[in-house]
Amino acid sequence: MVDTCPTCGLPKNLCVCGTISYETQRIKIRLETKKWNKTTTVIEGLTGDMINVDEVASILKSRCACGGAVKNGQIILQGDHREKAQKILIELGISPQNIEVI
């Protein structure tokens, strides 16, 4: 018997739930200024069961060569990385129409 996905009902090797989950996200990328004029890039809106926010944050931190954290479902990167983060999220499979850069 082939294992099936409980969400979509397809076999595990053909499951598209992860792709659909990435395509339906509404993501906002914005710049914030913290104490002592430190700029941070805040990415919010990554939710869902199929998306691991910690894994996405790790990818963003390594590809942007910066520090950061995950707090309350938001990814916070040190510095202004709005354009880089947008490109990386598109490469991860998130639709460009669903990403809003503020």
MARRO-385674 format. One record per atom (N, C-alpha, C): residue number from 1; chain; atom name; z, x, y. Coordinates in steps of 0.05 Angstrom, whole numbers, plus 5000, padded with zeros to 4 digits. Example, Ala and Ser with C-alpha at 12.3 -4.5 7.8 and 13.67 -1.06 7.14 Angstrom:
<rs>
(1; 'A'; 'N'; (5156; 5264; 4886))
(1; 'A'; 'CA'; (5156; 5246; 4910))
(1; 'A'; 'C'; (5156; 5264; 4934))
(2; 'A'; 'N'; (5142; 5257; 4955))
(2; 'A'; 'CA'; (5143; 5273; 4979))
(2; 'A'; 'C'; (5157; 5258; 5001))
</rs>
This chain:
<rs>
(1; 'A'; 'N'; (5000; 5017; 4976))
(1; 'A'; 'CA'; (5000; 5000; 5000))
(1; 'A'; 'C'; (5000; 5018; 5025))
(2; 'A'; 'N'; (4983; 5011; 5044))
(2; 'A'; 'CA'; (4981; 5027; 5068))
(2; 'A'; 'C'; (5002; 5017; 5088))
(3; 'A'; 'N'; (5015; 5037; 5102))
(3; 'A'; 'CA'; (5034; 5030; 5122))
(3; 'A'; 'C'; (5020; 5017; 5146))
(4; 'A'; 'N'; (5031; 4995; 5156))
(4; 'A'; 'CA'; (5019; 4982; 5179))
(4; 'A'; 'C'; (5037; 4982; 5203))
(5; 'A'; 'N'; (5026; 4982; 5226))
(5; 'A'; 'CA'; (5041; 4981; 5251))
(5; 'A'; 'C'; (5053; 4953; 5255))
(6; 'A'; 'N'; (5079; 4951; 5260))
(6; 'A'; 'CA'; (5090; 4924; 5264))
(6; 'A'; 'C'; (5080; 4910; 5290))
(7; 'A'; 'N'; (5070; 4925; 5309))
(7; 'A'; 'CA'; (5061; 4913; 5334))
(7; 'A'; 'C'; (5033; 4902; 5332))
(8; 'A'; 'N'; (5014; 4919; 5324))
(8; 'A'; 'CA'; (4986; 4911; 5324))
(8; 'A'; 'C'; (4976; 4902; 5296))
(9; 'A'; 'N'; (4990; 4910; 5275))
(9; 'A'; 'CA'; (4982; 4902; 5248))
(9; 'A'; 'C'; (4961; 4919; 5236))
(10; 'A'; 'N'; (4952; 4940; 5250))
(10; 'A'; 'CA'; (4932; 4958; 5239))
(10; 'A'; 'C'; (4946; 4980; 5222))
(11; 'A'; 'N'; (4931; 4993; 5204))
(11; 'A'; 'CA'; (4942; 5016; 5190))
(11; 'A'; 'C'; (4951; 5037; 5210))
(12; 'A'; 'N'; (4972; 5052; 5202))
(12; 'A'; 'CA'; (4984; 5072; 5220))
(12; 'A'; 'C'; (4963; 5092; 5231))
(13; 'A'; 'N'; (4944; 5100; 5214))
(13; 'A'; 'CA'; (4924; 5120; 5223))
(13; 'A'; 'C'; (4904; 5108; 5243))
(14; 'A'; 'N'; (4902; 5082; 5245))
(14; 'A'; 'CA'; (4884; 5068; 5263))
(14; 'A'; 'C'; (4898; 5054; 5286))
(15; 'A'; 'N'; (4924; 5057; 5288))
(15; 'A'; 'CA'; (4941; 5043; 5308))
(15; 'A'; 'C'; (4932; 5051; 5336))
(16; 'A'; 'N'; (4930; 5031; 5353))
(16; 'A'; 'CA'; (4922; 5036; 5381))
(16; 'A'; 'C'; (4944; 5029; 5401))
(17; 'A'; 'N'; (4968; 5024; 5391))
(17; 'A'; 'CA'; (4989; 5015; 5409))
(17; 'A'; 'C'; (4996; 5036; 5430))
(18; 'A'; 'N'; (4996; 5062; 5423))
(18; 'A'; 'CA'; (5001; 5083; 5442))
(18; 'A'; 'C'; (4981; 5084; 5464))
(19; 'A'; 'N'; (4956; 5081; 5457))
(19; 'A'; 'CA'; (4934; 5081; 5477))
(19; 'A'; 'C'; (4936; 5057; 5495))
(20; 'A'; 'N'; (4941; 5034; 5484))
(20; 'A'; 'CA'; (4944; 5009; 5500))
(20; 'A'; 'C'; (4968; 5011; 5518))
(21; 'A'; 'N'; (4990; 5023; 5508))
(21; 'A'; 'CA'; (5014; 5026; 5524))
(21; 'A'; 'C'; (5008; 5044; 5549))
(22; 'A'; 'N'; (4993; 5066; 5545))
(22; 'A'; 'CA'; (4987; 5083; 5567))
(22; 'A'; 'C'; (4968; 5069; 5587))
(23; 'A'; 'N'; (4950; 5053; 5577))
(23; 'A'; 'CA'; (4930; 5040; 5595))
(23; 'A'; 'C'; (4942; 5018; 5611))
(24; 'A'; 'N'; (4964; 5006; 5603))
(24; 'A'; 'CA'; (4975; 4984; 5618))
(24; 'A'; 'C'; (4997; 4992; 5637))
(25; 'A'; 'N'; (5003; 5017; 5641))
(25; 'A'; 'CA'; (5024; 5027; 5659))
(25; 'A'; 'C'; (5015; 5024; 5688))
(26; 'A'; 'N'; (5033; 5017; 5705))
(26; 'A'; 'CA'; (5029; 5018; 5735))
(26; 'A'; 'C'; (5048; 5040; 5745))
(27; 'A'; 'N'; (5036; 5062; 5753))
(27; 'A'; 'CA'; (5051; 5085; 5760))
(27; 'A'; 'C'; (5049; 5091; 5790))
(28; 'A'; 'N'; (5072; 5097; 5803))
(28; 'A'; 'CA'; (5072; 5106; 5831))
(28; 'A'; 'C'; (5081; 5135; 5832))
(29; 'A'; 'N'; (5066; 5150; 5847))
(29; 'A'; 'CA'; (5073; 5178; 5851))
(29; 'A'; 'C'; (5078; 5181; 5881))
(30; 'A'; 'N'; (5102; 5189; 5889))
(30; 'A'; 'CA'; (5109; 5191; 5917))
(30; 'A'; 'C'; (5124; 5217; 5923))
(31; 'A'; 'N'; (5124; 5224; 5948))
(31; 'A'; 'CA'; (5138; 5248; 5957))
(31; 'A'; 'C'; (5163; 5240; 5972))
(32; 'A'; 'N'; (5185; 5253; 5965))
(32; 'A'; 'CA'; (5211; 5248; 5978))
(32; 'A'; 'C'; (5221; 5274; 5989))
(33; 'A'; 'N'; (5236; 5272; 6011))
(33; 'A'; 'CA'; (5249; 5296; 6022))
(33; 'A'; 'C'; (5279; 5293; 6018))
(34; 'A'; 'N'; (5291; 5312; 6005))
(34; 'A'; 'CA'; (5319; 5312; 5999))
(34; 'A'; 'C'; (5334; 5329; 6020))
(35; 'A'; 'N'; (5359; 5335; 6013))
(35; 'A'; 'CA'; (5375; 5351; 6032))
(35; 'A'; 'C'; (5362; 5378; 6037))
(36; 'A'; 'N'; (5366; 5388; 6060))
(36; 'A'; 'CA'; (5356; 5414; 6069))
(36; 'A'; 'C'; (5326; 5416; 6068))
(37; 'A'; 'N'; (5312; 5393; 6073))
(37; 'A'; 'CA'; (5283; 5391; 6074))
(37; 'A'; 'C'; (5270; 5400; 6048))
(38; 'A'; 'N'; (5282; 5396; 6025))
(38; 'A'; 'CA'; (5270; 5402; 6000))
(38; 'A'; 'C'; (5252; 5378; 5992))
(39; 'A'; 'N'; (5227; 5383; 5985))
(39; 'A'; 'CA'; (5209; 5362; 5977))
(39; 'A'; 'C'; (5209; 5359; 5947))
(40; 'A'; 'N'; (5208; 5334; 5938))
(40; 'A'; 'CA'; (5206; 5328; 5910))
(40; 'A'; 'C'; (5185; 5307; 5905))
(41; 'A'; 'N'; (5172; 5309; 5882))
(41; 'A'; 'CA'; (5152; 5289; 5874))
(41; 'A'; 'C'; (5165; 5270; 5854))
(42; 'A'; 'N'; (5165; 5244; 5860))
(42; 'A'; 'CA'; (5177; 5224; 5843))
(42; 'A'; 'C'; (5156; 5208; 5830))
(43; 'A'; 'N'; (5157; 5206; 5803))
(43; 'A'; 'CA'; (5138; 5190; 5788))
(43; 'A'; 'C'; (5153; 5168; 5774))
(44; 'A'; 'N'; (5146; 5144; 5781))
(44; 'A'; 'CA'; (5161; 5121; 5769))
(44; 'A'; 'C'; (5141; 5101; 5758))
(45; 'A'; 'N'; (5150; 5085; 5739))
(45; 'A'; 'CA'; (5134; 5065; 5727))
(45; 'A'; 'C'; (5126; 5070; 5698))
(46; 'A'; 'N'; (5134; 5093; 5687))
(46; 'A'; 'CA'; (5129; 5099; 5659))
(46; 'A'; 'C'; (5150; 5086; 5642))
(47; 'A'; 'N'; (5142; 5064; 5630))
(47; 'A'; 'CA'; (5161; 5049; 5613))
(47; 'A'; 'C'; (5147; 5041; 5587))
(48; 'A'; 'N'; (5162; 5031; 5569))
(48; 'A'; 'CA'; (5150; 5021; 5544))
(48; 'A'; 'C'; (5162; 5036; 5520))
(49; 'A'; 'N'; (5158; 5024; 5497))
(49; 'A'; 'CA'; (5169; 5035; 5472))
(49; 'A'; 'C'; (5153; 5059; 5462))
(50; 'A'; 'N'; (5127; 5059; 5468))
(50; 'A'; 'CA'; (5110; 5079; 5457))
(50; 'A'; 'C'; (5108; 5105; 5474))
(51; 'A'; 'N'; (5120; 5104; 5498))
(51; 'A'; 'CA'; (5118; 5126; 5516))
(51; 'A'; 'C'; (5145; 5141; 5517))
(52; 'A'; 'N'; (5145; 5166; 5512))
(52; 'A'; 'CA'; (5169; 5182; 5513))
(52; 'A'; 'C'; (5169; 5196; 5541))
(53; 'A'; 'N'; (5186; 5186; 5559))
(53; 'A'; 'CA'; (5186; 5196; 5586))
(53; 'A'; 'C'; (5195; 5226; 5587))
(54; 'A'; 'N'; (5213; 5233; 5569))
(54; 'A'; 'CA'; (5221; 5261; 5568))
(54; 'A'; 'C'; (5198; 5280; 5560))
(55; 'A'; 'N'; (5182; 5271; 5542))
(55; 'A'; 'CA'; (5159; 5287; 5534))
(55; 'A'; 'C'; (5138; 5290; 5556))
(56; 'A'; 'N'; (5133; 5268; 5570))
(56; 'A'; 'CA'; (5114; 5268; 5593))
(56; 'A'; 'C'; (5126; 5286; 5615))
(57; 'A'; 'N'; (5152; 5285; 5620))
(57; 'A'; 'CA'; (5164; 5302; 5640))
(57; 'A'; 'C'; (5162; 5331; 5633))
(58; 'A'; 'N'; (5165; 5337; 5607))
(58; 'A'; 'CA'; (5163; 5365; 5598))
(58; 'A'; 'C'; (5134; 5376; 5602))
(59; 'A'; 'N'; (5114; 5359; 5596))
(59; 'A'; 'CA'; (5087; 5367; 5600))
(59; 'A'; 'C'; (5081; 5371; 5630))
(60; 'A'; 'N'; (5091; 5353; 5647))
(60; 'A'; 'CA'; (5086; 5356; 5676))
(60; 'A'; 'C'; (5100; 5381; 5687))
(61; 'A'; 'N'; (5124; 5386; 5678))
(61; 'A'; 'CA'; (5139; 5410; 5688))
(61; 'A'; 'C'; (5125; 5435; 5680))
(62; 'A'; 'N'; (5115; 5437; 5656))
(62; 'A'; 'CA'; (5103; 5462; 5647))
(62; 'A'; 'C'; (5075; 5465; 5660))
(63; 'A'; 'N'; (5060; 5444; 5663))
(63; 'A'; 'CA'; (5033; 5446; 5674))
(63; 'A'; 'C'; (5034; 5450; 5704))
(64; 'A'; 'N'; (5055; 5440; 5718))
(64; 'A'; 'CA'; (5057; 5443; 5747))
(64; 'A'; 'C'; (5073; 5469; 5753))
(65; 'A'; 'N'; (5085; 5481; 5734))
(65; 'A'; 'CA'; (5101; 5506; 5737))
(65; 'A'; 'C'; (5124; 5501; 5757))
(66; 'A'; 'N'; (5139; 5480; 5751))
(66; 'A'; 'CA'; (5162; 5474; 5769))
(66; 'A'; 'C'; (5185; 5463; 5753))
(67; 'A'; 'N'; (5207; 5460; 5766))
(67; 'A'; 'CA'; (5231; 5448; 5753))
(67; 'A'; 'C'; (5230; 5418; 5757))
(68; 'A'; 'N'; (5248; 5405; 5744))
(68; 'A'; 'CA'; (5249; 5376; 5747))
(68; 'A'; 'C'; (5269; 5363; 5729))
(69; 'A'; 'N'; (5270; 5337; 5730))
(69; 'A'; 'CA'; (5289; 5322; 5713))
(69; 'A'; 'C'; (5279; 5294; 5709))
(70; 'A'; 'N'; (5292; 5280; 5690))
(70; 'A'; 'CA'; (5287; 5252; 5686))
(70; 'A'; 'C'; (5313; 5237; 5692))
(71; 'A'; 'N'; (5312; 5219; 5711))
(71; 'A'; 'CA'; (5336; 5203; 5719))
(71; 'A'; 'C'; (5328; 5174; 5723))
(72; 'A'; 'N'; (5342; 5157; 5709))
(72; 'A'; 'CA'; (5337; 5128; 5712))
(72; 'A'; 'C'; (5308; 5120; 5707))
(73; 'A'; 'N'; (5295; 5133; 5688))
(73; 'A'; 'CA'; (5267; 5126; 5682))
(73; 'A'; 'C'; (5247; 5138; 5701))
(74; 'A'; 'N'; (5256; 5154; 5721))
(74; 'A'; 'CA'; (5238; 5167; 5740))
(74; 'A'; 'C'; (5236; 5197; 5732))
(75; 'A'; 'N'; (5212; 5208; 5736))
(75; 'A'; 'CA'; (5209; 5237; 5733))
(75; 'A'; 'C'; (5209; 5249; 5761))
(76; 'A'; 'N'; (5227; 5268; 5765))
(76; 'A'; 'CA'; (5230; 5281; 5791))
(76; 'A'; 'C'; (5221; 5311; 5787))
(77; 'A'; 'N'; (5201; 5319; 5802))
(77; 'A'; 'CA'; (5191; 5346; 5801))
(77; 'A'; 'C'; (5197; 5360; 5827))
(78; 'A'; 'N'; (5205; 5385; 5826))
(78; 'A'; 'CA'; (5211; 5400; 5851))
(78; 'A'; 'C'; (5185; 5409; 5864))
(79; 'A'; 'N'; (5182; 5402; 5889))
(79; 'A'; 'CA'; (5158; 5409; 5905))
(79; 'A'; 'C'; (5138; 5386; 5906))
(80; 'A'; 'N'; (5116; 5391; 5921))
(80; 'A'; 'CA'; (5095; 5371; 5925))
(80; 'A'; 'C'; (5074; 5375; 5903))
(81; 'A'; 'N'; (5074; 5359; 5883))
(81; 'A'; 'CA'; (5055; 5361; 5861))
(81; 'A'; 'C'; (5041; 5334; 5856))
(82; 'A'; 'N'; (5036; 5319; 5877))
(82; 'A'; 'CA'; (5024; 5293; 5874))
(82; 'A'; 'C'; (4997; 5294; 5861))
(83; 'A'; 'N'; (4979; 5311; 5872))
(83; 'A'; 'CA'; (4952; 5312; 5862))
(83; 'A'; 'C'; (4951; 5323; 5833))
(84; 'A'; 'N'; (4966; 5344; 5828))
(84; 'A'; 'CA'; (4967; 5356; 5801))
(84; 'A'; 'C'; (4977; 5336; 5781))
(85; 'A'; 'N'; (4999; 5322; 5788))
(85; 'A'; 'CA'; (5011; 5302; 5770))
(85; 'A'; 'C'; (4992; 5280; 5764))
(86; 'A'; 'N'; (4976; 5271; 5784))
(86; 'A'; 'CA'; (4957; 5250; 5780))
(86; 'A'; 'C'; (4936; 5259; 5760))
(87; 'A'; 'N'; (4925; 5283; 5763))
(87; 'A'; 'CA'; (4905; 5294; 5744))
(87; 'A'; 'C'; (4916; 5296; 5716))
(88; 'A'; 'N'; (4941; 5306; 5713))
(88; 'A'; 'CA'; (4953; 5309; 5687))
(88; 'A'; 'C'; (4957; 5282; 5674))
(89; 'A'; 'N'; (4966; 5262; 5689))
(89; 'A'; 'CA'; (4971; 5236; 5677))
(89; 'A'; 'C'; (4944; 5223; 5668))
(90; 'A'; 'N'; (4923; 5228; 5683))
(90; 'A'; 'CA'; (4896; 5218; 5675))
(90; 'A'; 'C'; (4888; 5232; 5649))
(91; 'A'; 'N'; (4893; 5258; 5646))
(91; 'A'; 'CA'; (4887; 5272; 5622))
(91; 'A'; 'C'; (4903; 5262; 5598))
(92; 'A'; 'N'; (4927; 5252; 5603))
(92; 'A'; 'CA'; (4944; 5241; 5582))
(92; 'A'; 'C'; (4935; 5213; 5573))
(93; 'A'; 'N'; (4916; 5202; 5587))
(93; 'A'; 'CA'; (4905; 5176; 5578))
(93; 'A'; 'C'; (4912; 5152; 5596))
(94; 'A'; 'N'; (4924; 5157; 5618))
(94; 'A'; 'CA'; (4931; 5135; 5637))
(94; 'A'; 'C'; (4907; 5130; 5655))
(95; 'A'; 'N'; (4900; 5105; 5658))
(95; 'A'; 'CA'; (4877; 5097; 5674))
(95; 'A'; 'C'; (4881; 5105; 5703))
(96; 'A'; 'N'; (4861; 5117; 5716))
(96; 'A'; 'CA'; (4863; 5124; 5744))
(96; 'A'; 'C'; (4868; 5100; 5763))
(97; 'A'; 'N'; (4859; 5076; 5755))
(97; 'A'; 'CA'; (4863; 5053; 5771))
(97; 'A'; 'C'; (4893; 5044; 5771))
(98; 'A'; 'N'; (4908; 5053; 5751))
(98; 'A'; 'CA'; (4936; 5045; 5749))
(98; 'A'; 'C'; (4955; 5066; 5762))
(99; 'A'; 'N'; (4944; 5087; 5774))
(99; 'A'; 'CA'; (4961; 5107; 5787))
(99; 'A'; 'C'; (4958; 5104; 5817))
(100; 'A'; 'N'; (4980; 5100; 5830))
(100; 'A'; 'CA'; (4981; 5098; 5860))
(100; 'A'; 'C'; (4995; 5122; 5871))
(101; 'A'; 'N'; (4981; 5137; 5888))
(101; 'A'; 'CA'; (4993; 5161; 5901))
(101; 'A'; 'C'; (5001; 5153; 5929))
(102; 'A'; 'N'; (5026; 5156; 5935))
(102; 'A'; 'CA'; (5036; 5149; 5962))
(102; 'A'; 'C'; (5042; 5174; 5978))
</rs>
